[in-house]
Amino acid sequence: MNIALCHSMQYAERAKEVQEWFRSRGHEAHPSSFNELFLGLSDEEKEKLKLYQKYEQDAIREHWGIIEKSDVVFVLNYDKHGIANYIGGNSFLEMGFAYILKKPIYLLNPIPDMPYYKTEIIAMKPVVVDGDLERVVKDVLS
């Protein structure tokens, strides 16, 4: 199975762990191809690098290509900015790409209670796995 990982770049280390978890079970999981550059950086350094990559290296289109080639999209929605299960603008956009491409969408944690686009997230019918990575594998392969 080929999995596109979508997440805040603040969580590059966690995305790497999830990528390795899937790899150890024979699946390919792909965070942004820029993910490795974020490992070990401070939050401030990550924010600067993220903006540079979006503006100068077309990071959004780059991850679109990963989503397009994937079997499923898996959003790693950890707590951020005091919001439980945060889904940022870029991950929301990537969910929209997946929805249009008719790719199954999985969320690591429940849908966040975020004004303005909670109903849109619900409308894309993501499967919430409540932290159970194995469920992504079981659902897709069954």
N, CA, C and O atoms as a GROMACS GRO file, in nm:
protein
  568
    1MET      N    1   0.084  -0.117   0.000
    1MET     CA    2   0.000   0.000   0.000
    1MET      C    3   0.089   0.124   0.000
    1MET      O    4   0.196   0.125   0.061
    2ASN      N    5   0.044   0.225  -0.068
    2ASN     CA    6   0.117   0.352  -0.081
    2ASN      C    7   0.036   0.460  -0.009
    2ASN      O    8  -0.076   0.491  -0.048
    3ILE      N    9   0.095   0.519   0.095
    3ILE     CA   10   0.024   0.612   0.182
    3ILE      C   11   0.089   0.750   0.175
    3ILE      O   12   0.210   0.764   0.193
    4ALA      N   13   0.008   0.852   0.148
    4ALA     CA   14   0.054   0.991   0.155
    4ALA      C   15   0.029   1.040   0.296
    4ALA      O   16  -0.085   1.038   0.344
    5LEU      N   17   0.134   1.085   0.364
    5LEU     CA   18   0.121   1.141   0.498
    5LEU      C   19   0.107   1.292   0.488
    5LEU      O   20   0.185   1.358   0.418
    6CYS      N   21   0.008   1.347   0.556
    6CYS     CA   22  -0.014   1.490   0.558
    6CYS      C   23  -0.013   1.535   0.704
    6CYS      O   24  -0.075   1.473   0.790
    7HIS      N   25   0.061   1.643   0.731
    7HIS     CA   26   0.080   1.685   0.869
    7HIS      C   27   0.147   1.821   0.872
    7HIS      O   28   0.202   1.867   0.772
    8SER      N   29   0.142   1.882   0.988
    8SER     CA   30   0.218   2.005   1.009
    8SER      C   31   0.366   1.970   1.006
    8SER      O   32   0.407   1.868   1.062
    9MET      N   33   0.445   2.052   0.943
    9MET     CA   34   0.590   2.027   0.940
    9MET      C   35   0.652   2.041   1.078
    9MET      O   36   0.767   2.002   1.099
   10GLN      N   37   0.577   2.098   1.173
   10GLN     CA   38   0.625   2.103   1.312
   10GLN      C   39   0.641   1.961   1.367
   10GLN      O   40   0.713   1.939   1.464
   11TYR      N   41   0.574   1.867   1.304
   11TYR     CA   42   0.576   1.728   1.351
   11TYR      C   43   0.652   1.637   1.256
   11TYR      O   44   0.615   1.521   1.235
   12ALA      N   45   0.759   1.689   1.199
   12ALA     CA   46   0.842   1.610   1.106
   12ALA      C   47   0.894   1.483   1.172
   12ALA      O   48   0.897   1.377   1.109
   13GLU      N   49   0.934   1.493   1.298
   13GLU     CA   50   0.988   1.376   1.368
   13GLU      C   51   0.880   1.269   1.386
   13GLU      O   52   0.907   1.150   1.367
   14ARG      N   53   0.761   1.310   1.421
   14ARG     CA   54   0.651   1.214   1.437
   14ARG      C   55   0.615   1.151   1.303
   14ARG      O   56   0.586   1.032   1.295
   15ALA      N   57   0.616   1.232   1.197
   15ALA     CA   58   0.587   1.178   1.064
   15ALA      C   59   0.691   1.072   1.024
   15ALA      O   60   0.657   0.970   0.965
   16LYS      N   61   0.816   1.097   1.057
   16LYS     CA   62   0.922   1.000   1.030
   16LYS      C   63   0.896   0.870   1.105
   16LYS      O   64   0.915   0.761   1.050
   17GLU      N   65   0.853   0.880   1.230
   17GLU     CA   66   0.821   0.759   1.308
   17GLU      C   67   0.705   0.682   1.244
   17GLU      O   68   0.711   0.559   1.235
   18VAL      N   69   0.602   0.752   1.200
   18VAL     CA   70   0.488   0.687   1.136
   18VAL      C   71   0.532   0.624   1.004
   18VAL      O   72   0.492   0.512   0.972
   19GLN      N   73   0.614   0.695   0.929
   19GLN     CA   74   0.667   0.642   0.803
   19GLN      C   75   0.740   0.510   0.828
   19GLN      O   76   0.720   0.412   0.757
   20GLU      N   77   0.825   0.508   0.929
   20GLU     CA   78   0.901   0.387   0.962
   20GLU      C   79   0.809   0.275   1.010
   20GLU      O   80   0.833   0.159   0.978
   21TRP      N   81   0.706   0.308   1.085
   21TRP     CA   82   0.611   0.208   1.132
   21TRP      C   83   0.548   0.136   1.012
   21TRP      O   84   0.542   0.014   1.009
   22PHE      N   85   0.501   0.213   0.913
   22PHE     CA   86   0.440   0.152   0.794
   22PHE      C   87   0.544   0.073   0.714
   22PHE      O   88   0.516  -0.037   0.667
   23ARG      N   89   0.664   0.128   0.698
   23ARG     CA   90   0.769   0.059   0.625
   23ARG      C   91   0.801  -0.077   0.686
   23ARG      O   92   0.821  -0.175   0.615
   24SER      N   93   0.807  -0.082   0.819
   24SER     CA   94   0.840  -0.208   0.887
   24SER      C   95   0.733  -0.314   0.865
   24SER      O   96   0.756  -0.431   0.895
   25ARG      N   97   0.619  -0.274   0.814
   25ARG     CA   98   0.510  -0.366   0.786
   25ARG      C   99   0.487  -0.385   0.636
   25ARG      O  100   0.385  -0.438   0.594
   26GLY      N  101   0.584  -0.340   0.557
   26GLY     CA  102   0.579  -0.364   0.413
   26GLY      C  103   0.502  -0.263   0.331
   26GLY      O  104   0.467  -0.291   0.216
   27HIS      N  105   0.475  -0.146   0.387
   27HIS     CA  106   0.401  -0.042   0.314
   27HIS      C  107   0.488   0.080   0.296
   27HIS      O  108   0.582   0.104   0.372
   28GLU      N  109   0.457   0.158   0.194
   28GLU     CA  110   0.530   0.282   0.169
   28GLU      C  111   0.446   0.399   0.220
   28GLU      O  112   0.331   0.416   0.179
   29ALA      N  113   0.503   0.478   0.308
   29ALA     CA  114   0.437   0.598   0.358
   29ALA      C  115   0.525   0.716   0.324
   29ALA      O  116   0.646   0.714   0.349
   30HIS      N  117   0.465   0.820   0.268
   30HIS     CA  118   0.542   0.933   0.217
   30HIS      C  119   0.498   1.066   0.277
   30HIS      O  120   0.392   1.118   0.241
   31PRO      N  121   0.578   1.120   0.368
   31PRO     CA  122   0.554   1.259   0.406
   31PRO      C  123   0.606   1.346   0.291
   31PRO      O  124   0.647   1.293   0.188
   32SER      N  125   0.603   1.474   0.308
   32SER     CA  126   0.663   1.563   0.208
   32SER      C  127   0.806   1.520   0.182
   32SER      O  128   0.875   1.474   0.273
   33SER      N  129   0.851   1.534   0.059
   33SER     CA  130   0.990   1.499   0.028
   33SER      C  131   1.088   1.593   0.100
   33SER      O  132   1.208   1.566   0.104
   34PHE      N  133   1.036   1.702   0.155
   34PHE     CA  134   1.119   1.796   0.231
   34PHE      C  135   1.130   1.758   0.379
   34PHE      O  136   1.205   1.821   0.454
   35ASN      N  137   1.056   1.658   0.421
   35ASN     CA  138   1.044   1.624   0.564
   35ASN      C  139   1.178   1.606   0.634
   35ASN      O  140   1.196   1.654   0.746
   36GLU      N  141   1.272   1.540   0.570
   36GLU     CA  142   1.402   1.511   0.633
   36GLU      C  143   1.475   1.639   0.674
   36GLU      O  144   1.549   1.640   0.773
   37LEU      N  145   1.454   1.747   0.599
   37LEU     CA  146   1.522   1.873   0.629
   37LEU      C  147   1.474   1.937   0.758
   37LEU      O  148   1.541   2.024   0.813
   38PHE      N  149   1.358   1.894   0.807
   38PHE     CA  150   1.299   1.952   0.928
   38PHE      C  151   1.341   1.880   1.055
   38PHE      O  152   1.324   1.933   1.165
   39LEU      N  153   1.396   1.761   1.041
   39LEU     CA  154   1.430   1.682   1.158
   39LEU      C  155   1.534   1.752   1.244
   39LEU      O  156   1.640   1.792   1.195
   40GLY      N  157   1.503   1.767   1.372
   40GLY     CA  158   1.596   1.827   1.466
   40GLY      C  159   1.596   1.978   1.473
   40GLY      O  160   1.670   2.036   1.553
   41LEU      N  161   1.516   2.045   1.391
   41LEU     CA  162   1.511   2.191   1.394
   41LEU      C  163   1.417   2.239   1.503
   41LEU      O  164   1.327   2.166   1.544
   42SER      N  165   1.437   2.361   1.550
   42SER     CA  166   1.344   2.423   1.645
   42SER      C  167   1.216   2.459   1.570
   42SER      O  168   1.214   2.462   1.447
   43ASP      N  169   1.109   2.486   1.645
   43ASP     CA  170   0.983   2.526   1.582
   43ASP      C  171   1.000   2.652   1.498
   43ASP      O  172   0.942   2.663   1.390
   44GLU      N  173   1.079   2.746   1.546
   44GLU     CA  174   1.103   2.870   1.472
   44GLU      C  175   1.178   2.841   1.341
   44GLU      O  176   1.143   2.895   1.236
   45GLU      N  177   1.278   2.758   1.347
   45GLU     CA  178   1.353   2.721   1.226
   45GLU      C  179   1.263   2.646   1.127
   45GLU      O  180   1.273   2.666   1.006
   46LYS      N  181   1.178   2.560   1.178
   46LYS     CA  182   1.085   2.486   1.092
   46LYS      C  183   0.990   2.581   1.020
   46LYS      O  184   0.962   2.564   0.901
   47GLU      N  185   0.940   2.680   1.091
   47GLU     CA  186   0.846   2.776   1.032
   47GLU      C  187   0.912   2.853   0.918
   47GLU      O  188   0.852   2.871   0.812
   48LYS      N  189   1.034   2.899   0.938
   48LYS     CA  190   1.107   2.972   0.832
   48LYS      C  191   1.132   2.884   0.712
   48LYS      O  192   1.112   2.926   0.598
   49LEU      N  193   1.175   2.761   0.736
   49LEU     CA  194   1.203   2.668   0.626
   49LEU      C  195   1.076   2.633   0.550
   49LEU      O  196   1.076   2.625   0.428
   50LYS      N  197   0.968   2.613   0.624
   50LYS     CA  198   0.839   2.580   0.562
   50LYS      C  199   0.796   2.691   0.466
   50LYS      O  200   0.755   2.663   0.353
   51LEU      N  201   0.805   2.814   0.509
   51LEU     CA  202   0.764   2.926   0.424
   51LEU      C  203   0.854   2.936   0.300
   51LEU      O  204   0.805   2.959   0.190
   52TYR      N  205   0.982   2.919   0.319
   52TYR     CA  206   1.075   2.922   0.205
   52TYR      C  207   1.037   2.814   0.103
   52TYR      O  208   1.031   2.840  -0.017
   53GLN      N  209   1.011   2.694   0.151
   53GLN     CA  210   0.980   2.584   0.059
   53GLN      C  211   0.849   2.606  -0.014
   53GLN      O  212   0.837   2.573  -0.132
   54LYS      N  213   0.751   2.662   0.053
   54LYS     CA  214   0.624   2.689  -0.014
   54LYS      C  215   0.640   2.795  -0.121
   54LYS      O  216   0.585   2.782  -0.230
   55TYR      N  217   0.715   2.901  -0.090
   55TYR     CA  218   0.729   3.011  -0.184
   55TYR      C  219   0.830   2.983  -0.294
   55TYR      O  220   0.806   3.017  -0.410
   56GLU      N  221   0.941   2.922  -0.260
   56GLU     CA  222   1.052   2.909  -0.354
   56GLU      C  223   1.068   2.770  -0.416
   56GLU      O  224   1.131   2.756  -0.521
   57GLN      N  225   1.012   2.668  -0.353
   57GLN     CA  226   1.034   2.532  -0.402
   57GLN      C  227   0.904   2.460  -0.436
   57GLN      O  228   0.905   2.339  -0.459
   58ASP      N  229   0.794   2.531  -0.440
   58ASP     CA  230   0.665   2.476  -0.483
   58ASP      C  231   0.625   2.352  -0.404
   58ASP      O  232   0.580   2.253  -0.461
   59ALA      N  233   0.641   2.359  -0.271
   59ALA     CA  234   0.615   2.244  -0.184
   59ALA      C  235   0.472   2.194  -0.193
   59ALA      O  236   0.448   2.074  -0.179
   60ILE      N  237   0.376   2.281  -0.215
   60ILE     CA  238   0.236   2.237  -0.222
   60ILE      C  239   0.215   2.147  -0.342
   60ILE      O  240   0.154   2.041  -0.330
   61ARG      N  241   0.263   2.188  -0.459
   61ARG     CA  242   0.249   2.104  -0.579
   61ARG      C  243   0.331   1.975  -0.567
   61ARG      O  244   0.291   1.870  -0.617
   62GLU      N  245   0.444   1.985  -0.501
   62GLU     CA  246   0.528   1.867  -0.482
   62GLU      C  247   0.450   1.760  -0.406
   62GLU      O  248   0.452   1.643  -0.443
   63HIS      N  249   0.380   1.800  -0.298
   63HIS     CA  250   0.307   1.700  -0.220
   63HIS      C  251   0.181   1.654  -0.292
   63HIS      O  252   0.134   1.542  -0.271
   64TRP      N  253   0.125   1.738  -0.377
   64TRP     CA  254   0.013   1.698  -0.463
   64TRP      C  255   0.052   1.572  -0.542
   64TRP      O  256  -0.027   1.478  -0.553
   65GLY      N  257   0.173   1.571  -0.597
   65GLY     CA  258   0.220   1.455  -0.673
   65GLY      C  259   0.224   1.329  -0.589
   65GLY      O  260   0.193   1.220  -0.638
   66ILE      N  261   0.262   1.342  -0.463
   66ILE     CA  262   0.264   1.226  -0.372
   66ILE      C  263   0.121   1.178  -0.348
   66ILE      O  264   0.095   1.058  -0.351
   67ILE      N  265   0.031   1.271  -0.325
   67ILE     CA  266  -0.110   1.235  -0.301
   67ILE      C  267  -0.168   1.167  -0.424
   67ILE      O  268  -0.238   1.066  -0.414
   68GLU      N  269  -0.139   1.222  -0.540
   68GLU     CA  270  -0.192   1.168  -0.665
   68GLU      C  271  -0.152   1.021  -0.686
   68GLU      O  272  -0.231   0.943  -0.740
   69LYS      N  273  -0.032   0.984  -0.644
   69LYS     CA  274   0.018   0.848  -0.663
   69LYS      C  275  -0.015   0.753  -0.548
   69LYS      O  276   0.017   0.634  -0.555
   70SER      N  277  -0.078   0.806  -0.444
   70SER     CA  278  -0.103   0.724  -0.326
   70SER      C  279  -0.233   0.644  -0.338
   70SER      O  280  -0.319   0.671  -0.422
   71ASP      N  281  -0.242   0.544  -0.252
   71ASP     CA  282  -0.367   0.468  -0.240
   71ASP      C  283  -0.460   0.534  -0.138
   71ASP      O  284  -0.582   0.534  -0.154
   72VAL      N  285  -0.401   0.590  -0.033
   72VAL     CA  286  -0.477   0.658   0.073
   72VAL      C  287  -0.400   0.780   0.121
   72VAL      O  288  -0.280   0.793   0.100
   73VAL      N  289  -0.473   0.869   0.188
   73VAL     CA  290  -0.413   0.985   0.252
   73VAL      C  291  -0.437   0.971   0.401
   73VAL      O  292  -0.548   0.944   0.446
   74PHE      N  293  -0.330   0.990   0.477
   74PHE     CA  294  -0.336   0.975   0.622
   74PHE      C  295  -0.290   1.106   0.685
   74PHE      O  296  -0.173   1.144   0.672
   75VAL      N  297  -0.382   1.173   0.753
   75VAL     CA  298  -0.354   1.303   0.815
   75VAL      C  299  -0.314   1.279   0.961
   75VAL      O  300  -0.389   1.221   1.039
   76LEU      N  301  -0.194   1.326   0.994
   76LEU     CA  302  -0.143   1.316   1.130
   76LEU      C  303  -0.182   1.444   1.203
   76LEU      O  304  -0.107   1.541   1.204
   77ASN      N  305  -0.297   1.442   1.264
   77ASN     CA  306  -0.353   1.562   1.327
   77ASN      C  307  -0.331   1.559   1.478
   77ASN      O  308  -0.414   1.513   1.556
   78TYR      N  309  -0.214   1.612   1.515
   78TYR     CA  310  -0.176   1.623   1.655
   78TYR      C  311  -0.223   1.758   1.710
   78TYR      O  312  -0.264   1.846   1.634
   79ASP      N  313  -0.218   1.774   1.841
   79ASP     CA  314  -0.253   1.902   1.904
   79ASP      C  315  -0.152   2.010   1.863
   79ASP      O  316  -0.032   1.986   1.855
   80LYS      N  317  -0.204   2.130   1.836
   80LYS     CA  318  -0.119   2.242   1.798
   80LYS      C  319  -0.193   2.372   1.826
   80LYS      O  320  -0.315   2.378   1.810
   81HIS      N  321  -0.121   2.475   1.866
   81HIS     CA  322  -0.180   2.606   1.893
   81HIS      C  323  -0.294   2.597   1.994
   81HIS      O  324  -0.390   2.675   1.988
   82GLY      N  325  -0.285   2.504   2.087
   82GLY     CA  326  -0.389   2.488   2.188
   82GLY      C  327  -0.517   2.423   2.135
   82GLY      O  328  -0.618   2.422   2.205
   83ILE      N  329  -0.513   2.370   2.014
   83ILE     CA  330  -0.630   2.306   1.953
   83ILE      C  331  -0.604   2.156   1.946
   83ILE      O  332  -0.506   2.112   1.886
   84ALA      N  333  -0.692   2.079   2.008
   84ALA     CA  334  -0.679   1.933   2.003
   84ALA      C  335  -0.702   1.884   1.860
   84ALA      O  336  -0.796   1.926   1.794
   85ASN      N  337  -0.614   1.796   1.814
   85ASN     CA  338  -0.629   1.730   1.684
   85ASN      C  339  -0.627   1.826   1.566
   85ASN      O  340  -0.697   1.807   1.466
   86TYR      N  341  -0.547   1.928   1.578
   86TYR     CA  342  -0.538   2.038   1.482
   86TYR      C  343  -0.515   1.989   1.338
   86TYR      O  344  -0.434   1.899   1.313
   87ILE      N  345  -0.588   2.048   1.246
   87ILE     CA  346  -0.564   2.030   1.102
   87ILE      C  347  -0.542   2.168   1.046
   87ILE      O  348  -0.633   2.251   1.043
   88GLY      N  349  -0.420   2.194   1.001
   88GLY     CA  350  -0.386   2.326   0.948
   88GLY      C  351  -0.434   2.345   0.806
   88GLY      O  352  -0.487   2.253   0.743
   89GLY      N  353  -0.415   2.464   0.757
   89GLY     CA  354  -0.460   2.499   0.623
   89GLY      C  355  -0.404   2.410   0.515
   89GLY      O  356  -0.476   2.369   0.423
   90ASN      N  357  -0.275   2.379   0.525
   90ASN     CA  358  -0.214   2.298   0.420
   90ASN      C  359  -0.266   2.154   0.424
   90ASN      O  360  -0.294   2.096   0.319
   91SER      N  361  -0.279   2.097   0.543
   91SER     CA  362  -0.334   1.961   0.553
   91SER      C  363  -0.479   1.957   0.508
   91SER      O  364  -0.523   1.860   0.446
   92PHE      N  365  -0.554   2.062   0.539
   92PHE     CA  366  -0.692   2.071   0.492
   92PHE      C  367  -0.696   2.074   0.338
   92PHE      O  368  -0.778   2.006   0.276
   93LEU      N  369  -0.607   2.151   0.280
   93LEU     CA  370  -0.597   2.158   0.135
   93LEU      C  371  -0.564   2.020   0.077
   93LEU      O  372  -0.622   1.979  -0.023
   94GLU      N  373  -0.472   1.950   0.141
   94GLU     CA  374  -0.433   1.816   0.094
   94GLU      C  375  -0.548   1.717   0.108
   94GLU      O  376  -0.563   1.627   0.025
   95MET      N  377  -0.627   1.732   0.212
   95MET     CA  378  -0.748   1.650   0.225
   95MET      C  379  -0.842   1.677   0.108
   95MET      O  380  -0.904   1.585   0.054
   96GLY      N  381  -0.853   1.803   0.069
   96GLY     CA  382  -0.936   1.838  -0.045
   96GLY      C  383  -0.885   1.775  -0.174
   96GLY      O  384  -0.964   1.727  -0.256
   97PHE      N  385  -0.753   1.776  -0.192
   97PHE     CA  386  -0.696   1.709  -0.310
   97PHE      C  387  -0.736   1.562  -0.310
   97PHE      O  388  -0.781   1.509  -0.412
   98ALA      N  389  -0.720   1.497  -0.195
   98ALA     CA  390  -0.753   1.354  -0.183
   98ALA      C  391  -0.901   1.330  -0.211
   98ALA      O  392  -0.937   1.234  -0.279
   99TYR      N  393  -0.985   1.416  -0.159
   99TYR     CA  394  -1.128   1.402  -0.180
   99TYR      C  395  -1.163   1.410  -0.329
   99TYR      O  396  -1.238   1.326  -0.380
  100ILE      N  397  -1.108   1.508  -0.397
  100ILE     CA  398  -1.135   1.523  -0.540
  100ILE      C  399  -1.083   1.402  -0.619
  100ILE      O  400  -1.144   1.360  -0.717
  101LEU      N  401  -0.970   1.348  -0.575
  101LEU     CA  402  -0.912   1.230  -0.641
  101LEU      C  403  -0.978   1.099  -0.598
  101LEU      O  404  -0.939   0.992  -0.644
  102LYS      N  405  -1.077   1.108  -0.509
  102LYS     CA  406  -1.150   0.991  -0.458
  102LYS      C  407  -1.060   0.893  -0.385
  102LYS      O  408  -1.075   0.771  -0.395
  103LYS      N  409  -0.964   0.949  -0.310
  103LYS     CA  410  -0.874   0.869  -0.227
  103LYS      C  411  -0.936   0.859  -0.087
  103LYS      O  412  -0.990   0.957  -0.037
  104PRO      N  413  -0.928   0.742  -0.024
  104PRO     CA  414  -0.972   0.734   0.115
  104PRO      C  415  -0.887   0.827   0.202
  104PRO      O  416  -0.766   0.838   0.184
  105ILE      N  417  -0.952   0.892   0.297
  105ILE     CA  418  -0.885   0.985   0.387
  105ILE      C  419  -0.897   0.930   0.530
  105ILE      O  420  -1.006   0.897   0.576
  106TYR      N  421  -0.784   0.922   0.597
  106TYR     CA  422  -0.779   0.877   0.735
  106TYR      C  423  -0.724   0.988   0.822
  106TYR      O  424  -0.634   1.062   0.782
  107LEU      N  425  -0.778   1.000   0.943
  107LEU     CA  426  -0.727   1.094   1.042
  107LEU      C  427  -0.675   1.013   1.160
  107LEU      O  428  -0.741   0.921   1.208
  108LEU      N  429  -0.556   1.048   1.208
  108LEU     CA  430  -0.499   0.980   1.323
  108LEU      C  431  -0.586   1.000   1.447
  108LEU      O  432  -0.607   0.906   1.524
  109ASN      N  433  -0.636   1.121   1.465
  109ASN     CA  434  -0.715   1.157   1.582
  109ASN      C  435  -0.849   1.215   1.537
  109ASN      O  436  -0.866   1.245   1.419
  110PRO      N  437  -0.944   1.232   1.628
  110PRO     CA  438  -1.076   1.283   1.589
  110PRO      C  439  -1.071   1.418   1.517
  110PRO      O  440  -0.972   1.491   1.524
  111ILE      N  441  -1.178   1.447   1.450
  111ILE     CA  442  -1.193   1.574   1.378
  111ILE      C  443  -1.186   1.688   1.480
  111ILE      O  444  -1.256   1.686   1.580
  112PRO      N  445  -1.100   1.787   1.453
  112PRO     CA  446  -1.088   1.897   1.549
  112PRO      C  447  -1.212   1.984   1.550
  112PRO      O  448  -1.284   1.996   1.450
  113ASP      N  449  -1.236   2.044   1.664
  113ASP     CA  450  -1.347   2.138   1.677
  113ASP      C  451  -1.294   2.276   1.639
  113ASP      O  452  -1.260   2.357   1.725
  114MET      N  453  -1.288   2.300   1.508
  114MET     CA  454  -1.232   2.424   1.455
  114MET      C  455  -1.341   2.499   1.378
  114MET      O  456  -1.402   2.444   1.286
  115PRO      N  457  -1.364   2.624   1.415
  115PRO     CA  458  -1.464   2.701   1.343
  115PRO      C  459  -1.429   2.712   1.195
  115PRO      O  460  -1.313   2.704   1.156
  116TYR      N  461  -1.529   2.732   1.117
  116TYR     CA  462  -1.518   2.762   0.973
  116TYR      C  463  -1.501   2.641   0.884
  116TYR      O  464  -1.555   2.641   0.774
  117TYR      N  465  -1.428   2.538   0.926
  117TYR     CA  466  -1.418   2.428   0.832
  117TYR      C  467  -1.435   2.288   0.890
  117TYR      O  468  -1.398   2.190   0.826
  118LYS      N  469  -1.489   2.278   1.009
  118LYS     CA  470  -1.519   2.146   1.065
  118LYS      C  471  -1.621   2.073   0.978
  118LYS      O  472  -1.606   1.954   0.952
  119THR      N  473  -1.724   2.144   0.932
  119THR     CA  474  -1.827   2.078   0.851
  119THR      C  475  -1.769   2.030   0.717
  119THR      O  476  -1.813   1.927   0.665
  120GLU      N  477  -1.673   2.103   0.662
  120GLU     CA  478  -1.611   2.060   0.537
  120GLU      C  479  -1.528   1.933   0.559
  120GLU      O  480  -1.525   1.845   0.473
  121ILE      N  481  -1.461   1.926   0.673
  121ILE     CA  482  -1.385   1.805   0.705
  121ILE      C  483  -1.482   1.687   0.717
  121ILE      O  484  -1.456   1.580   0.662
  122ILE      N  485  -1.591   1.706   0.788
  122ILE     CA  486  -1.691   1.599   0.802
  122ILE      C  487  -1.743   1.556   0.666
  122ILE      O  488  -1.760   1.437   0.641
  123ALA      N  489  -1.767   1.652   0.578
  123ALA     CA  490  -1.822   1.622   0.445
  123ALA      C  491  -1.728   1.536   0.360
  123ALA      O  492  -1.773   1.466   0.269
  124MET      N  493  -1.597   1.543   0.388
  124MET     CA  494  -1.502   1.460   0.312
  124MET      C  495  -1.499   1.316   0.363
  124MET      O  496  -1.429   1.232   0.307
  125LYS      N  497  -1.574   1.288   0.469
  125LYS     CA  498  -1.593   1.155   0.525
  125LYS      C  499  -1.462   1.084   0.561
  125LYS      O  500  -1.440   0.970   0.519
  126PRO      N  501  -1.377   1.150   0.638
  126PRO     CA  502  -1.254   1.082   0.677
  126PRO      C  503  -1.285   0.972   0.779
  126PRO      O  504  -1.382   0.980   0.854
  127VAL      N  505  -1.201   0.871   0.780
  127VAL     CA  506  -1.209   0.765   0.879
  127VAL      C  507  -1.115   0.802   0.993
  127VAL      O  508  -0.995   0.823   0.971
  128VAL      N  509  -1.167   0.810   1.112
  128VAL     CA  510  -1.087   0.843   1.230
  128VAL      C  511  -1.039   0.712   1.291
  128VAL      O  512  -1.119   0.625   1.326
  129VAL      N  513  -0.906   0.698   1.305
  129VAL     CA  514  -0.851   0.572   1.357
  129VAL      C  515  -0.811   0.580   1.504
  129VAL      O  516  -0.762   0.481   1.559
  130ASP      N  517  -0.832   0.693   1.568
  130ASP     CA  518  -0.806   0.710   1.711
  130ASP      C  519  -0.668   0.658   1.752
  130ASP      O  520  -0.655   0.586   1.851
  131GLY      N  521  -0.566   0.695   1.674
  131GLY     CA  522  -0.429   0.659   1.709
  131GLY      C  523  -0.388   0.518   1.669
  131GLY      O  524  -0.273   0.480   1.692
  132ASP      N  525  -0.477   0.439   1.611
  132ASP     CA  526  -0.450   0.300   1.575
  132ASP      C  527  -0.403   0.290   1.430
  132ASP      O  528  -0.484   0.278   1.338
  133LEU      N  529  -0.272   0.295   1.410
  133LEU     CA  530  -0.217   0.290   1.274
  133LEU      C  531  -0.256   0.161   1.202
  133LEU      O  532  -0.276   0.161   1.081
  134GLU      N  533  -0.265   0.054   1.276
  134GLU     CA  534  -0.299  -0.076   1.217
  134GLU      C  535  -0.435  -0.071   1.146
  134GLU      O  536  -0.458  -0.144   1.050
  135ARG      N  537  -0.522   0.014   1.193
  135ARG     CA  538  -0.656   0.022   1.133
  135ARG      C  539  -0.649   0.071   0.988
  135ARG      O  540  -0.730   0.029   0.905
  136VAL      N  541  -0.555   0.158   0.956
  136VAL     CA  542  -0.541   0.204   0.818
  136VAL      C  543  -0.511   0.084   0.729
  136VAL      O  544  -0.570   0.068   0.622
  137VAL      N  545  -0.420   0.000   0.773
  137VAL     CA  546  -0.382  -0.118   0.696
  137VAL      C  547  -0.499  -0.213   0.684
  137VAL      O  548  -0.530  -0.261   0.574
  138LYS      N  549  -0.565  -0.242   0.794
  138LYS     CA  550  -0.678  -0.337   0.794
  138LYS      C  551  -0.791  -0.288   0.704
  138LYS      O  552  -0.846  -0.366   0.626
  139ASP      N  553  -0.826  -0.160   0.714
  139ASP     CA  554  -0.938  -0.107   0.635
  139ASP      C  555  -0.909  -0.115   0.486
  139ASP      O  556  -0.994  -0.156   0.408
  140VAL      N  557  -0.789  -0.077   0.447
  140VAL     CA  558  -0.757  -0.071   0.305
  140VAL      C  559  -0.742  -0.211   0.246
  140VAL      O  560  -0.784  -0.235   0.132
  141LEU      N  561  -0.683  -0.302   0.319
  141LEU     CA  562  -0.657  -0.435   0.266
  141LEU      C  563  -0.777  -0.529   0.280
  141LEU      O  564  -0.773  -0.641   0.229
  142SER      N  565  -0.882  -0.486   0.348
  142SER     CA  566  -0.998  -0.574   0.363
  142SER      C  567  -1.099  -0.553   0.253
  142SER      O  568  -1.203  -0.620   0.251
   0.00000   0.00000   0.00000
